C-alpha cells in the first residue's frame, strides 16, 4: 500500500500518535505500518514517528524516547534573554511535585496565562531564542501531562456530569496534544461534506452533525465534541473553555455549552444517549443569525474544495521518468490555479458584503481559516509521499497556505477598520511586494555593472598576457579593482538584498509574514520563508514566497525573481475541473 492509499481515518490515527498522551500508540503503529510498502514505511517513520520521539530499535520494534524534561531544558538553555529563563522557572513552580491538589479552573487559568505570556514574549527575531521558546513550551506541556496524573482536581460536575478522569483525559488528549502539535493536530469538522461518509463514527455523532456544527476529536475512551469558537483567533480547545458552562437568566434558566464528551462504552445506553442529546441541544454554534447568502457561499466553497482540490492531491503522481521536482511543480501549479479560480478570487466581494454585519464577518473568516487549515493538512499529507518529501515546490505551497491564514487575519482587520479597500492600489497589502521588486531591480542593476567591470578586468589581464604590442600599449592604467574585490562586492550586494528583505519584514507587518516567527513554523531548517501578500485585499491569490537559504552566500537572485514574477496563468498548464 502507498501513502496516498491510506484512508483519512488511518492518517488521523497516525497523526494523533503521542506516547506520553495516549497509551494506544503501539497498537496504532502495528495496525497500520505493516500494510504499507517499504518506501511508505520510511516516510511515516521520518515524518510522523521520529518527530514524536518514536524510533525503531535493533529488534525492529518501536521504542519511545520522550523529550527532555523542563528541568533539563532549563539546565541546558543557552540564551541571554532573562525573561525567557524567568518564564521557564515560573512554569517549573506550577508543576511542583509537592502540590497534590488543585482547583481545576484555577489550574487552567495559570497554565493558559503562562503559555500566553511565553508565546507573546519578544525574542527580537533571534531564531535560537525562538527554538528555545519552543523547547521550553514542549517540555512544560509534557511534564504537565505526567504531573496531572498525581494531582487531585476539584471540579464542578455541571449538567454534563463530568468527572476527574474525563477532565484529565481531555486535558491530555485534546488541550495538551493540540498545544504541542499545533497545525498538525487533527480533528473532524461536522460541516465537512464528507463527514457523513465516515463509517467509524458512532451514528449518534453523525446524526448530530446534520443539525449543528462542531469538531470531533477521538480519544482512547472518549469522543470529544467541541463547539466552534466565536472568534477566529480564539482557541476552541482551551482547557478553561472546556470547564466553563454558561448559566444565564433567572435561576440559571439558560445554559450553553462549548464541549460535550461522550464515553465510547456508553454509546448504546439509551439513558446515556438521552442525556447526551439534551447536552447537544445546549451546544453553542456559530451559524445562528448568519445570512442565507453567506451560508450558501461557505457551502459552495467547501463543495468545490471537496470535489476538485482534495482529489487533485490524492491523484497518483505520473511515473514517466520525468524529473520529480518538475512533476511536483506541475501538480502544485494546477492546485494553485484551481484554488485561485474556484475560491480565492471570490473572496474580496463576499468580504465587502459582510462589512456591516459582525456576525457574518466572524462566520466567514472562521470558516476561511478552517478551510486553509484543512488545505495545509492536505499538502502536508501529500508531502508524505516519497517523491514529494523533499520537493521545494510542495514546501513552498505548504508555506503559502500557512501564511495565507495569517494574511486573512491582517486583511480582515485592515478592511473592517477602513484602512483597506477593494480598489487599493498596492498601498497597503501590496506594499511589500512592490518594495521587494524595486530592491531586486536595484540589485540586478548593481550586479550587471559588476559583471561589466569583471569583463573589463578579465579582458585587461588577457591582453596583458596574450595581446599584441599595440594592444598592450593601449591598455592604459591597471584596473582599480581586482577580481577578488569584484567577487567580494558581488557577495556584499547579495547580502544587502538579504538584509533589506529581513528589515522589510520588521517594518511592513501588514503585507508580509515571516513564517518561522509569526506562524511558529520551521518547515525547513536550512531556509527561512517570507510571504508577500498579493492580489485584491492581499488574499485573492496565494502569497509570493521568498525561500531564502540561511547560507547567504547561496542566495539566488534568479529564484527570487521567479517567485516575484511567476504567473501561473501563463504557464503551459491548462486549468481544468477534470484534473
DOLUM-686583 format. One line per 2 residues: their letters; for each residue x, y, z of C-alpha. Coordinates in steps of 0.1 Angstrom, whole numbers, always signed. Last residue first. Layout:
<sites>
a> X Y Z; ...
</sites>
This chain:
<sites>
xx> -78 +172 -134; -114 +173 -146
xx> -120 +207 -133; -95 +220 -157
xx> -67 +246 -157; -43 +244 -185
xx> -6 +240 -177; +17 +259 -202
xx> +20 +286 -176; +6 +320 -183
xx> -20 +315 -156; +7 +306 -131
xx> +24 +340 -135; +58 +339 -119
xx> +71 +374 -112; +81 +376 -76
xx> +90 +339 -70; +109 +337 -103
xx> +128 +369 -95; +137 +354 -61
xx> +148 +322 -77; +171 +340 -102
xx> +186 +362 -75; +197 +330 -56
xx> +212 +335 -22; +238 +308 -17
xx> +264 +330 +0; +236 +339 +25
xx> +237 +304 +40; +203 +306 +56
xx> +189 +299 +22; +159 +322 +14
xx> +126 +309 +2; +107 +341 -8
xx> +71 +331 -11; +45 +351 -31
xx> +11 +350 -14; -18 +329 -28
xx> -43 +349 -48; -74 +369 -38
xx> -58 +374 -3; -38 +407 -3
xx> -71 +427 -3; -70 +422 -41
xx> -40 +403 -52; -6 +396 -35
xx> +7 +394 +1; +44 +387 +4
xx> +53 +356 +24; +89 +353 +38
xx> +104 +318 +43; +137 +310 +60
xx> +157 +281 +48; +181 +254 +60
xx> +158 +245 +90; +130 +235 +67
xx> +94 +239 +77; +101 +258 +110
xx> +66 +270 +119; +59 +295 +147
xx> +34 +312 +124; +47 +348 +130
xx> +83 +336 +137; +92 +309 +112
xx> +68 +322 +86; +79 +358 +84
xx> +47 +373 +70; +44 +404 +49
xx> +16 +429 +40; +6 +442 +74
xx> +40 +437 +91; +58 +461 +68
xx> +86 +473 +92; +100 +440 +106
xx> +95 +421 +74; +112 +449 +55
xx> +143 +445 +77; +147 +409 +67
xx> +142 +417 +30; +168 +445 +31
xx> +192 +422 +49; +190 +396 +21
xx> +193 +423 -6; +224 +437 +12
xx> +240 +403 +14; +236 +397 -23
xx> +253 +431 -30; +280 +422 -5
xx> +287 +389 -23; +291 +408 -56
xx> +314 +433 -39; +335 +404 -27
xx> +337 +389 -62; +347 +424 -75
xx> +374 +425 -48; +387 +391 -58
xx> +388 +401 -95; +410 +431 -85
xx> +397 +467 -85; +411 +500 -100
xx> +422 +483 -132; +458 +489 -142
xx> +460 +521 -163; +461 +521 -201
xx> +457 +490 -222; +465 +508 -255
xx> +503 +499 -254; +493 +463 -247
xx> +471 +462 -278; +499 +477 -299
xx> +524 +450 -288; +499 +422 -294
xx> +478 +407 -267; +484 +374 -248
xx> +494 +384 -212; +484 +420 -209
xx> +455 +412 -234; +441 +386 -210
xx> +447 +407 -180; +427 +437 -194
xx> +400 +415 -209; +394 +399 -175
xx> +393 +433 -159; +368 +446 -184
xx> +345 +416 -180; +347 +420 -143
xx> +337 +456 -145; +309 +447 -169
xx> +297 +420 -145; +299 +445 -116
xx> +276 +468 -135; +252 +439 -141
xx> +252 +431 -104; +244 +467 -95
xx> +215 +467 -120; +203 +434 -106
xx> +203 +447 -71; +183 +478 -80
xx> +157 +457 -97; +155 +433 -67
xx> +150 +462 -43; +122 +475 -65
xx> +105 +441 -67; +109 +439 -29
xx> +92 +472 -24; +63 +463 -47
xx> +57 +430 -29; +59 +447 +5
xx> +33 +474 -5; +7 +450 -19
xx> -14 +448 +13; -13 +486 +19
xx> -7 +510 -9; -8 +483 -37
xx> -36 +503 -55; -65 +497 -30
xx> -96 +494 -52; -111 +468 -28
xx> -105 +489 +2; -81 +489 +32
xx> -77 +512 +62; -115 +512 +69
xx> -112 +492 +102; -132 +464 +85
xx> -106 +462 +58; -75 +465 +80
xx> -86 +438 +105; -98 +414 +78
xx> -66 +418 +58; -44 +410 +88
xx> -65 +380 +97; -65 +366 +61
xx> -28 +373 +59; -21 +350 +88
xx> -42 +322 +72; -24 +329 +39
xx> +9 +322 +57; +1 +285 +63
xx> -13 +281 +27; +17 +297 +10
xx> +41 +278 +33; +26 +245 +23
xx> +29 +255 -14; +65 +264 -9
xx> +73 +230 +6; +54 +213 -23
xx> +76 +232 -48; +108 +226 -28
xx> +103 +189 -30; +120 +168 -3
xx> +90 +145 +6; +74 +148 -29
xx> +86 +115 -44; +85 +96 -11
xx> +48 +106 -5; +44 +122 +29
xx> +44 +156 +12; +8 +150 +1
xx> -1 +146 +38; +14 +180 +44
xx> -5 +194 +14; -38 +180 +28
xx> -30 +195 +62; -24 +229 +46
xx> -57 +226 +28; -76 +217 +60
xx> -60 +247 +78; -70 +270 +48
xx> -106 +257 +51; -107 +263 +88
xx> -94 +299 +84; -120 +305 +57
xx> -146 +291 +80; -138 +314 +109
xx> -134 +343 +85; -169 +340 +71
xx> -186 +333 +105; -169 +362 +123
xx> -177 +386 +95; -213 +374 +92
xx> -219 +381 +129; -202 +414 +127
xx> -226 +426 +99; -219 +458 +80
xx> -188 +447 +61; -202 +413 +52
xx> -208 +422 +15; -172 +435 +12
xx> -159 +402 +23; -180 +384 -3
xx> -166 +406 -30; -129 +402 -19
xx> -132 +364 -15; -143 +353 -50
xx> -108 +353 -64; -97 +329 -36
xx> -122 +302 -42; -127 +284 -75
xx> -102 +305 -96; -74 +308 -71
xx> -77 +273 -57; -79 +258 -91
xx> -48 +276 -103; -29 +268 -71
xx> -36 +231 -75; -26 +230 -111
xx> +6 +249 -103; +13 +225 -74
xx> +8 +194 -97; +33 +208 -123
xx> +58 +217 -96; +56 +181 -82
xx> +63 +166 -117; +90 +191 -123
xx> +106 +182 -90; +105 +145 -97
xx> +123 +150 -131; +104 +129 -156
xx> +107 +91 -158; +71 +86 -168
xx> +56 +77 -134; +29 +104 -130
xx> +19 +112 -95; -12 +94 -82
xx> -43 +116 -77; -49 +122 -40
xx> -37 +158 -42; -60 +166 -71
xx> -89 +148 -53; -87 +173 -24
xx> -89 +204 -46; -116 +194 -71
xx> -148 +180 -55; -142 +186 -18
xx> -127 +220 -22; -155 +229 -45
xx> -181 +216 -20; -165 +236 +8
xx> -165 +267 -15; -203 +262 -21
xx> -213 +255 +15; -194 +287 +26
xx> -212 +307 -1; -246 +292 +7
xx> -242 +301 +44; -231 +336 +33
xx> -262 +341 +12; -285 +328 +39
xx> -273 +354 +64; -258 +343 +97
xx> -281 +347 +127; -270 +314 +143
xx> -241 +299 +125; -215 +300 +153
xx> -229 +271 +174; -231 +268 +212
xx> -241 +234 +224; -272 +234 +246
xx> -292 +210 +224; -261 +187 +225
xx> -265 +185 +263; -300 +172 +259
xx> -289 +147 +233; -262 +135 +257
xx> -288 +129 +284; -309 +108 +260
xx> -278 +90 +249; -270 +80 +285
xx> -305 +67 +291; -304 +47 +258
xx> -271 +31 +266; -255 +20 +232
xx> -229 +48 +232; -219 +41 +267
xx> -185 +23 +261; -172 +52 +240
xx> -180 +78 +267; -192 +110 +251
xx> -177 +145 +259; -197 +176 +250
xx> -179 +210 +248; -189 +246 +243
xx> -220 +246 +264; -249 +270 +269
xx> -273 +270 +299; -304 +292 +302
xx> -326 +291 +333; -298 +300 +357
xx> -324 +308 +383; -333 +339 +363
xx> -313 +341 +331; -278 +329 +324
xx> -255 +300 +330; -225 +294 +307
xx> -207 +262 +315; -169 +265 +316
xx> -145 +236 +320; -138 +232 +283
xx> -133 +269 +278; -106 +270 +305
xx> -89 +240 +289; -89 +258 +255
xx> -96 +236 +225; -117 +263 +207
xx> -87 +287 +208; -99 +322 +199
xx> -83 +340 +169; -112 +331 +146
xx> -138 +344 +171; -170 +328 +183
xx> -152 +294 +189; -168 +264 +173
xx> -183 +238 +196; -162 +208 +205
xx> -174 +172 +206; -148 +149 +223
xx> -153 +112 +219; -140 +93 +248
xx> -120 +62 +258; -88 +64 +238
xx> -96 +99 +224; -112 +109 +192
xx> -116 +146 +184; -148 +159 +168
xx> -154 +195 +158; -188 +211 +159
xx> -216 +224 +136; -252 +217 +142
xx> -282 +196 +128; -266 +171 +103
xx> -237 +167 +127; -260 +154 +154
xx> -268 +124 +132; -231 +117 +127
xx> -225 +118 +164; -254 +95 +172
xx> -244 +71 +144; -210 +65 +161
xx> -180 +75 +138; -161 +47 +121
xx> -182 +49 +89; -171 +84 +80
xx> -193 +91 +50; -215 +116 +69
xx> -184 +139 +74; -175 +141 +37
xx> -193 +175 +34; -172 +189 +62
xx> -196 +208 +84; -191 +182 +112
xx> -154 +190 +112; -131 +162 +121
xx> -99 +166 +141; -62 +167 +136
xx> -34 +185 +154; -5 +191 +129
xx> -10 +229 +129; -2 +229 +166
xx> +12 +195 +177; +22 +205 +212
xx> -7 +228 +221; -32 +205 +204
xx> -18 +175 +224; -20 +194 +257
xx> -56 +205 +252; -70 +174 +234
xx> -57 +141 +247; -40 +154 +279
xx> -65 +179 +293; -95 +160 +278
xx> -83 +128 +296; -78 +147 +329
xx> -113 +161 +328; -129 +127 +319
xx> -110 +110 +348; -119 +138 +372
xx> -157 +136 +365; -180 +154 +341
xx> -218 +152 +348; -226 +173 +317
xx> -250 +194 +337; -222 +206 +360
xx> -197 +182 +375; -178 +210 +392
xx> -142 +201 +397; -115 +199 +424
xx> -86 +180 +410; -63 +155 +428
xx> -28 +156 +413; -7 +125 +405
xx> -18 +120 +369; -15 +158 +363
xx> +23 +156 +367; +27 +133 +337
xx> +8 +156 +312; +22 +187 +328
xx> +58 +175 +322; +49 +170 +286
xx> +35 +205 +284; +65 +221 +302
xx> +90 +203 +279; +71 +214 +248
xx> +69 +251 +258; +105 +252 +269
xx> +117 +237 +237; +95 +261 +217
xx> +109 +291 +235; +145 +279 +229
xx> +138 +275 +192; +125 +311 +190
xx> +156 +320 +211; +178 +305 +185
xx> +159 +321 +157; +165 +356 +171
xx> +138 +379 +157; +139 +401 +188
xx> +126 +374 +212; +97 +394 +225
xx> +75 +372 +247; +39 +368 +233
xx> +40 +330 +232; +56 +327 +267
xx> +30 +351 +283; +2 +332 +266
xx> +16 +299 +279; +18 +314 +314
xx> -18 +326 +313; -31 +293 +298
xx> -15 +273 +326; -25 +295 +355
xx> -61 +299 +344; -65 +262 +338
xx> -51 +254 +373; -75 +279 +389
xx> -104 +262 +369; -93 +227 +380
xx> -89 +236 +417; -57 +219 +426
xx> -44 +191 +449; -11 +172 +452
xx> +15 +201 +451; +48 +187 +463
xx> +56 +176 +427; +59 +214 +417
xx> +43 +216 +383; +34 +253 +386
xx> +68 +262 +400; +86 +248 +370
xx> +65 +270 +348; +77 +300 +368
xx> +113 +289 +362; +106 +287 +324
xx> +91 +322 +325; +122 +336 +342
xx> +145 +320 +317; +127 +336 +288
xx> +126 +369 +306; +164 +368 +311
xx> +171 +365 +273; +208 +359 +272
xx> +203 +323 +260; +218 +289 +262
xx> +194 +266 +280; +209 +232 +291
xx> +197 +235 +327; +163 +249 +317
xx> +157 +220 +293; +168 +195 +320
xx> +143 +209 +345; +116 +211 +318
xx> +121 +175 +310; +138 +165 +278
xx> +116 +149 +251; +102 +113 +254
xx> +122 +85 +240; +98 +58 +226
xx> +106 +24 +212; +92 +8 +180
xx> +102 -29 +174; +127 -37 +147
xx> +149 -58 +172; +176 -31 +168
xx> +150 -5 +178; +128 +16 +156
xx> +124 +51 +170; +94 +71 +183
xx> +102 +106 +197; +72 +123 +181
xx> +93 +138 +153; +105 +102 +146
xx> +70 +88 +142; +54 +112 +118
xx> +78 +125 +90; +107 +100 +91
xx> +88 +69 +102; +58 +75 +80
xx> +82 +82 +51; +102 +50 +57
xx> +70 +30 +59; +58 +45 +26
xx> +90 +35 +9; +88 -1 +23
xx> +52 -7 +13; +25 +0 +38
xx> +2 -26 +55; +28 -33 +82
xx> +26 +3 +94; -12 +4 +100
xx> -22 -19 +128; +12 -22 +145
xx> +15 +15 +146; -20 +21 +161
xx> -15 -6 +187; +19 +8 +197
xx> +3 +43 +202; -26 +30 +224
xx> -12 +46 +256; -22 +82 +250
xx> -5 +114 +260; +31 +104 +265
xx> +30 +80 +236; +18 +106 +211
xx> +0 +93 +180; -27 +116 +166
xx> -10 +119 +132; -11 +81 +127
xx> -48 +79 +137; -58 +107 +115
xx> -39 +93 +86; -57 +60 +91
xx> -91 +79 +93; -84 +98 +61
xx> -78 +65 +44; -43 +55 +33
xx> -39 +48 -4; -19 +81 -9
xx> +9 +66 +13; +12 +35 -9
x> +0 +0 +0
</sites>
